[in-house]
Amino acid sequence: MYTPVAADVAKLRNITGAGMMDCKKALVEAEGDFDKAIEILRKKGQKVAANRADRESTEGAVIAKVNADNTAGVIIALNCETDFVAKNDDFVKLAHVLAELALGKTKEEFLASDFQGTTVAEKLIEQTGVIGEKIEIGSFETIEGPFLGAYIHAGNKIAAITSLSADVDGASEAAKAVSMQVAAMNPIALDETMVSQEVIDRELDIEREILTKEGKPANIIDNILKGKMQKFYKDNTLVHQAFIKDSGVSVADYVKSVNGDLKVVGFVRVSLA
């Protein structure tokens, strides 16, 4: 019977990320044929993936990446089942590598793209076999703009990317600071013009019901509602929110202090929570 040497086992482990014993067994079964051993490990991953298909993968790592000229970005969530796996260094490194690969692609293009001789989709199935948990890409958000900056919150549970109107002195620091704001405060839209009518109608209905129960006269409720909505926009839209690093100014005012013509023009945010 073929007995693999330690160097061959280590080589297969480096290629696949599988455990040492799994690599040894695969090499024995493949009688030293590396390609066949890799296929054996992938089939094991497919079997494990099928068995865990109905499991919830609500943990994971959220990673944001921006391209070299800061004009395109992506946030992906590499999901798994447990926080123990999510905190594993190899898992987080894989999430970073996959996020780099996702830059400039749609989710479908990303999953079909080459990754170490296989597709990303097949690699995820393979890793399900290696790790023993359901591994999949959850959220996938892309953004383009004149100048982008990213922020990943400690623990890799939340990430955000902000788009500014121009590449000017201080833009890099400002984009990161505003992305931190997005991650922490979770704005529902850029400004009041970007809030959906559905959300506006819901807020108006809630406030109108409260005011009516409080006995406010019908003829003044509409005026009160205008003030209520202004506060709602201030609390929930990015450019009007109080800046987390200086609550005395809004996000829009902070960005303008960096450059008088600079504006926030977009953002994306992904959270596992």
BELFEN-V390139 format. One record per residue. N is the residue number from 1. SS is DSSP state (H for helix, E for strand, L for the rest). OMEGA is omega in whole degrees, 0 to 359 (999 if undefined). BURIAL is I if it has 24 or more other C-alpha atoms within 12 Angstrom, else O. Layout:
# BELFEN-V390139
n:N ss:SS omega:OMEGA burial:BURIAL
n:N ss:SS omega:OMEGA burial:BURIAL
This chain:
# BELFEN-V390139
n:1 ss:L omega:180 burial:O
n:2 ss:L omega:176 burial:O
n:3 ss:L omega:182 burial:O
n:4 ss:L omega:175 burial:I
n:5 ss:L omega:184 burial:O
n:6 ss:H omega:181 burial:O
n:7 ss:H omega:179 burial:O
n:8 ss:H omega:178 burial:I
n:9 ss:H omega:180 burial:I
n:10 ss:H omega:179 burial:O
n:11 ss:H omega:180 burial:O
n:12 ss:H omega:178 burial:I
n:13 ss:H omega:179 burial:I
n:14 ss:H omega:180 burial:O
n:15 ss:H omega:190 burial:I
n:16 ss:H omega:185 burial:I
n:17 ss:L omega:180 burial:I
n:18 ss:L omega:179 burial:I
n:19 ss:L omega:183 burial:O
n:20 ss:H omega:181 burial:I
n:21 ss:H omega:178 burial:O
n:22 ss:H omega:179 burial:I
n:23 ss:H omega:180 burial:I
n:24 ss:H omega:180 burial:I
n:25 ss:H omega:180 burial:I
n:26 ss:H omega:179 burial:I
n:27 ss:H omega:177 burial:I
n:28 ss:H omega:180 burial:I
n:29 ss:H omega:181 burial:O
n:30 ss:L omega:180 burial:O
n:31 ss:L omega:175 burial:O
n:32 ss:L omega:179 burial:I
n:33 ss:L omega:185 burial:O
n:34 ss:H omega:181 burial:I
n:35 ss:H omega:179 burial:O
n:36 ss:H omega:179 burial:O
n:37 ss:H omega:177 burial:I
n:38 ss:H omega:179 burial:I
n:39 ss:H omega:177 burial:I
n:40 ss:H omega:179 burial:I
n:41 ss:H omega:179 burial:I
n:42 ss:H omega:178 burial:I
n:43 ss:H omega:175 burial:O
n:44 ss:H omega:178 burial:I
n:45 ss:H omega:179 burial:I
n:46 ss:H omega:180 burial:I
n:47 ss:H omega:179 burial:O
n:48 ss:H omega:180 burial:I
n:49 ss:H omega:179 burial:I
n:50 ss:H omega:181 burial:O
n:51 ss:H omega:184 burial:O
n:52 ss:L omega:185 burial:O
n:53 ss:L omega:183 burial:O
n:54 ss:L omega:178 burial:O
n:55 ss:L omega:176 burial:O
n:56 ss:L omega:177 burial:O
n:57 ss:L omega:186 burial:I
n:58 ss:L omega:175 burial:I
n:59 ss:E omega:178 burial:I
n:60 ss:E omega:180 burial:I
n:61 ss:E omega:177 burial:I
n:62 ss:E omega:186 burial:I
n:63 ss:E omega:177 burial:I
n:64 ss:E omega:177 burial:I
n:65 ss:E omega:177 burial:I
n:66 ss:E omega:182 burial:I
n:67 ss:L omega:189 burial:I
n:68 ss:L omega:181 burial:O
n:69 ss:L omega:173 burial:O
n:70 ss:L omega:181 burial:I
n:71 ss:L omega:179 burial:I
n:72 ss:E omega:181 burial:I
n:73 ss:E omega:179 burial:I
n:74 ss:E omega:171 burial:I
n:75 ss:E omega:175 burial:I
n:76 ss:E omega:171 burial:I
n:77 ss:E omega:173 burial:I
n:78 ss:E omega:188 burial:I
n:79 ss:E omega:174 burial:I
n:80 ss:E omega:186 burial:I
n:81 ss:L omega:187 burial:I
n:82 ss:L omega:178 burial:O
n:83 ss:H omega:178 burial:O
n:84 ss:H omega:178 burial:O
n:85 ss:H omega:182 burial:I
n:86 ss:H omega:182 burial:I
n:87 ss:L omega:181 burial:I
n:88 ss:L omega:184 burial:O
n:89 ss:H omega:181 burial:O
n:90 ss:H omega:179 burial:O
n:91 ss:H omega:180 burial:I
n:92 ss:H omega:177 burial:I
n:93 ss:H omega:177 burial:O
n:94 ss:H omega:179 burial:I
n:95 ss:H omega:179 burial:I
n:96 ss:H omega:179 burial:I
n:97 ss:H omega:180 burial:O
n:98 ss:H omega:179 burial:I
n:99 ss:H omega:176 burial:I
n:100 ss:H omega:181 burial:I
n:101 ss:H omega:183 burial:I
n:102 ss:H omega:182 burial:I
n:103 ss:L omega:176 burial:I
n:104 ss:L omega:182 burial:I
n:105 ss:L omega:167 burial:I
n:106 ss:L omega:179 burial:O
n:107 ss:H omega:181 burial:I
n:108 ss:H omega:178 burial:O
n:109 ss:H omega:180 burial:O
n:110 ss:H omega:182 burial:I
n:111 ss:H omega:181 burial:I
n:112 ss:H omega:185 burial:O
n:113 ss:L omega:184 burial:O
n:114 ss:E omega:175 burial:O
n:115 ss:E omega:178 burial:O
n:116 ss:L omega:176 burial:O
n:117 ss:L omega:176 burial:O
n:118 ss:E omega:176 burial:O
n:119 ss:E omega:177 burial:O
n:120 ss:H omega:180 burial:I
n:121 ss:H omega:179 burial:I
n:122 ss:H omega:178 burial:I
n:123 ss:H omega:179 burial:I
n:124 ss:H omega:177 burial:I
n:125 ss:H omega:178 burial:I
n:126 ss:H omega:181 burial:I
n:127 ss:H omega:174 burial:I
n:128 ss:H omega:176 burial:I
n:129 ss:H omega:181 burial:I
n:130 ss:H omega:187 burial:I
n:131 ss:H omega:182 burial:I
n:132 ss:L omega:176 burial:I
n:133 ss:L omega:175 burial:I
n:134 ss:L omega:180 burial:I
n:135 ss:L omega:181 burial:I
n:136 ss:E omega:173 burial:I
n:137 ss:E omega:178 burial:I
n:138 ss:E omega:180 burial:I
n:139 ss:E omega:179 burial:I
n:140 ss:E omega:184 burial:I
n:141 ss:E omega:177 burial:I
n:142 ss:E omega:178 burial:I
n:143 ss:E omega:174 burial:I
n:144 ss:E omega:179 burial:I
n:145 ss:L omega:181 burial:I
n:146 ss:L omega:178 burial:I
n:147 ss:E omega:183 burial:I
n:148 ss:E omega:173 burial:I
n:149 ss:E omega:185 burial:I
n:150 ss:E omega:175 burial:I
n:151 ss:E omega:175 burial:I
n:152 ss:E omega:182 burial:I
n:153 ss:L omega:180 burial:I
n:154 ss:L omega:182 burial:O
n:155 ss:L omega:176 burial:O
n:156 ss:L omega:179 burial:I
n:157 ss:L omega:181 burial:I
n:158 ss:E omega:174 burial:I
n:159 ss:E omega:180 burial:I
n:160 ss:E omega:174 burial:I
n:161 ss:E omega:179 burial:I
n:162 ss:E omega:175 burial:I
n:163 ss:E omega:175 burial:I
n:164 ss:E omega:189 burial:I
n:165 ss:L omega:183 burial:I
n:166 ss:L omega:174 burial:I
n:167 ss:L omega:182 burial:I
n:168 ss:L omega:176 burial:O
n:169 ss:L omega:179 burial:O
n:170 ss:L omega:183 burial:O
n:171 ss:H omega:183 burial:I
n:172 ss:H omega:179 burial:I
n:173 ss:H omega:181 burial:O
n:174 ss:H omega:181 burial:I
n:175 ss:H omega:178 burial:I
n:176 ss:H omega:180 burial:I
n:177 ss:H omega:180 burial:I
n:178 ss:H omega:175 burial:I
n:179 ss:H omega:175 burial:I
n:180 ss:H omega:176 burial:I
n:181 ss:H omega:180 burial:I
n:182 ss:H omega:180 burial:I
n:183 ss:H omega:185 burial:I
n:184 ss:H omega:190 burial:I
n:185 ss:H omega:175 burial:I
n:186 ss:L omega:179 burial:I
n:187 ss:L omega:181 burial:I
n:188 ss:L omega:181 burial:I
n:189 ss:E omega:179 burial:I
n:190 ss:L omega:178 burial:I
n:191 ss:L omega:185 burial:I
n:192 ss:H omega:181 burial:I
n:193 ss:H omega:182 burial:O
n:194 ss:H omega:178 burial:O
n:195 ss:L omega:183 burial:O
n:196 ss:L omega:179 burial:O
n:197 ss:H omega:178 burial:O
n:198 ss:H omega:179 burial:O
n:199 ss:H omega:179 burial:O
n:200 ss:H omega:181 burial:I
n:201 ss:H omega:180 burial:O
n:202 ss:H omega:179 burial:O
n:203 ss:H omega:179 burial:I
n:204 ss:H omega:179 burial:I
n:205 ss:H omega:180 burial:O
n:206 ss:H omega:182 burial:O
n:207 ss:H omega:179 burial:I
n:208 ss:H omega:179 burial:I
n:209 ss:H omega:179 burial:O
n:210 ss:H omega:181 burial:O
n:211 ss:H omega:179 burial:O
n:212 ss:H omega:179 burial:O
n:213 ss:H omega:178 burial:O
n:214 ss:L omega:177 burial:O
n:215 ss:L omega:179 burial:O
n:216 ss:L omega:179 burial:O
n:217 ss:L omega:183 burial:O
n:218 ss:H omega:185 burial:O
n:219 ss:H omega:178 burial:O
n:220 ss:H omega:182 burial:O
n:221 ss:H omega:182 burial:O
n:222 ss:H omega:179 burial:O
n:223 ss:H omega:178 burial:O
n:224 ss:H omega:181 burial:O
n:225 ss:H omega:178 burial:I
n:226 ss:H omega:178 burial:O
n:227 ss:H omega:178 burial:O
n:228 ss:H omega:181 burial:O
n:229 ss:H omega:176 burial:I
n:230 ss:H omega:177 burial:O
n:231 ss:H omega:178 burial:O
n:232 ss:H omega:179 burial:I
n:233 ss:H omega:180 burial:I
n:234 ss:H omega:183 burial:I
n:235 ss:H omega:193 burial:I
n:236 ss:H omega:177 burial:I
n:237 ss:E omega:193 burial:I
n:238 ss:H omega:188 burial:I
n:239 ss:H omega:181 burial:I
n:240 ss:H omega:180 burial:I
n:241 ss:L omega:172 burial:I
n:242 ss:E omega:183 burial:I
n:243 ss:E omega:186 burial:I
n:244 ss:L omega:180 burial:I
n:245 ss:L omega:178 burial:O
n:246 ss:E omega:186 burial:O
n:247 ss:E omega:180 burial:O
n:248 ss:E omega:179 burial:O
n:249 ss:E omega:175 burial:O
n:250 ss:E omega:176 burial:I
n:251 ss:H omega:179 burial:I
n:252 ss:H omega:180 burial:I
n:253 ss:H omega:178 burial:I
n:254 ss:H omega:181 burial:I
n:255 ss:H omega:179 burial:I
n:256 ss:H omega:178 burial:O
n:257 ss:H omega:177 burial:O
n:258 ss:H omega:177 burial:I
n:259 ss:L omega:186 burial:O
n:260 ss:L omega:181 burial:O
n:261 ss:L omega:185 burial:O
n:262 ss:L omega:179 burial:I
n:263 ss:L omega:170 burial:I
n:264 ss:E omega:184 burial:I
n:265 ss:E omega:178 burial:I
n:266 ss:E omega:175 burial:I
n:267 ss:E omega:170 burial:I
n:268 ss:E omega:182 burial:I
n:269 ss:E omega:176 burial:I
n:270 ss:E omega:178 burial:I
n:271 ss:E omega:176 burial:I
n:272 ss:L omega:182 burial:I
n:273 ss:L omega:999 burial:O
